[in-house]
């Protein structure tokens, strides 16, 4: 939040957030201490695979609570505000979600294309430098 404030961006100015996975360092800041959404005007974008997994209580119930707590806290607040997209579908001009399985169920990377170039945001695909040196 400090970085947004440094740029004079208020939480209400944010209109879209992309959820790559439900670890605390990725979704922990989107819910306030009083269980409200931090970004009151934002829509949220989530990959279909992630939605199918995390919104299925029969599946989530089999996982340890420390891995499911964030999704259980966040998903109910997103009802009516989440855009669930298929892999590769363009949800904003030049933006696509790409399945990046392995880190967490439904883990997602983001492809952003503009002016003939594409940037990939990997969102914890490689969580340790050794994975970049020796990808096996």
C-alpha positions as CSV (number, residue, x, y, z in Angstrom):
1,X,0.0,0.0,0.0
2,X,2.9,2.3,0.7
3,X,4.0,2.1,-3.0
4,X,0.6,2.9,-4.2
5,X,0.4,5.9,-1.8
6,X,3.9,7.1,-3.0
7,X,2.4,7.3,-6.5
8,X,-0.8,9.0,-5.3
9,X,-2.9,5.9,-6.2
10,X,-5.8,5.3,-3.8
11,X,-7.2,1.8,-3.3
12,X,-10.5,3.0,-4.9
13,X,-8.5,3.8,-8.1
14,X,-7.6,0.2,-8.8
15,X,-10.1,-1.4,-11.2
16,X,-8.6,-4.8,-11.9
17,X,-6.6,-7.4,-10.0
18,X,-5.4,-10.7,-11.3
19,X,-5.1,-13.6,-8.9
20,X,-2.3,-15.9,-9.8
21,X,-2.7,-18.1,-6.8
22,X,-4.0,-18.0,-3.2
23,X,-0.8,-17.8,-1.2
24,X,-0.8,-15.0,1.4
25,X,1.9,-13.0,-0.3
26,X,-0.3,-12.8,-3.4
27,X,-3.8,-12.3,-1.9
28,X,-3.2,-11.4,1.7
29,X,-3.4,-7.7,1.0
30,X,-6.7,-7.7,-0.8
31,X,-8.7,-8.2,2.4
32,X,-8.6,-5.7,5.3
33,X,-8.4,-6.6,9.0
34,X,-12.2,-6.1,9.2
35,X,-12.8,-8.6,6.3
36,X,-13.6,-6.1,3.6
37,X,-12.0,-5.8,0.2
38,X,-9.0,-3.5,0.2
39,X,-9.8,-2.3,-3.4
40,X,-13.5,-1.5,-3.3
41,X,-13.9,-0.8,-7.0
42,X,-11.8,-3.6,-8.4
43,X,-12.9,-6.5,-10.4
44,X,-10.9,-9.7,-10.0
45,X,-9.6,-12.1,-12.8
46,X,-9.0,-15.7,-12.1
47,X,-8.2,-18.7,-14.4
48,X,-11.0,-21.2,-14.8
49,X,-8.8,-24.1,-13.5
50,X,-8.1,-22.1,-10.3
51,X,-11.8,-21.3,-9.8
52,X,-12.8,-25.0,-10.4
53,X,-10.4,-26.2,-7.8
54,X,-10.7,-23.6,-5.1
55,X,-14.5,-23.2,-5.2
56,X,-15.0,-26.9,-4.9
57,X,-15.4,-27.5,-1.2
58,X,-15.3,-31.3,-1.6
59,X,-11.8,-31.0,-3.0
60,X,-10.5,-28.1,-0.8
61,X,-11.7,-30.0,2.4
62,X,-9.0,-32.7,1.6
63,X,-6.2,-30.2,1.7
64,X,-4.4,-28.9,4.8
65,X,-5.9,-25.7,6.3
66,X,-2.7,-23.7,6.0
67,X,-2.9,-24.2,2.2
68,X,-6.6,-23.4,1.9
69,X,-7.2,-20.6,4.5
70,X,-6.5,-17.7,2.1
71,X,-8.8,-19.0,-0.6
72,X,-11.6,-19.7,1.9
73,X,-11.2,-16.1,3.2
74,X,-11.0,-14.4,-0.2
75,X,-13.4,-16.3,-2.5
76,X,-16.6,-15.5,-0.7
77,X,-15.8,-11.8,-0.9
78,X,-15.3,-12.0,-4.6
79,X,-18.7,-13.3,-5.4
80,X,-20.2,-11.1,-8.2
81,X,-16.8,-9.4,-8.8
82,X,-14.7,-12.2,-10.3
83,X,-14.2,-12.8,-14.0
84,X,-13.3,-16.4,-14.6
85,X,-11.4,-16.9,-17.8
86,X,-10.4,-19.9,-19.9
87,X,-6.6,-20.4,-20.6
88,X,-5.4,-18.1,-23.4
89,X,-8.6,-16.0,-23.5
90,X,-8.0,-12.3,-23.8
91,X,-9.7,-10.7,-20.8
92,X,-8.2,-7.2,-21.3
93,X,-6.5,-6.0,-24.5
94,X,-3.3,-8.0,-24.9
95,X,-3.7,-9.8,-21.6
96,X,-4.1,-13.6,-21.2
97,X,-3.9,-16.1,-18.3
98,X,-1.8,-19.2,-18.9
99,X,-1.9,-22.3,-16.7
100,X,1.4,-22.7,-14.8
101,X,0.8,-25.9,-12.7
102,X,3.1,-27.0,-10.0
103,X,3.4,-24.3,-7.3
104,X,-0.3,-24.4,-6.2
105,X,-3.5,-25.8,-7.8
106,X,-4.7,-23.5,-10.5
107,X,-1.4,-21.5,-10.4
108,X,-1.4,-19.0,-13.2
109,X,1.1,-17.0,-15.3
110,X,0.1,-13.8,-17.1
111,X,1.0,-12.9,-20.7
112,X,0.8,-9.2,-21.6
113,X,1.3,-8.2,-25.2
114,X,1.8,-4.7,-26.6
115,X,3.5,-3.2,-29.6
116,X,4.6,-6.6,-31.0
117,X,6.3,-7.7,-27.7
118,X,5.1,-10.0,-24.9
119,X,5.9,-9.9,-21.3
120,X,5.3,-13.0,-19.1
121,X,4.7,-12.6,-15.4
122,X,5.5,-16.0,-13.9
123,X,4.1,-15.5,-10.4
124,X,6.2,-18.0,-8.4
125,X,6.7,-20.5,-11.2
126,X,10.4,-20.5,-10.2
127,X,10.4,-19.9,-6.5
128,X,14.1,-20.4,-6.0
129,X,17.2,-19.2,-8.0
130,X,18.4,-22.8,-8.4
131,X,15.3,-23.6,-10.5
132,X,16.5,-21.0,-13.0
133,X,20.0,-22.4,-13.1
134,X,18.9,-26.1,-13.3
135,X,15.3,-26.3,-14.6
136,X,14.6,-30.0,-14.5
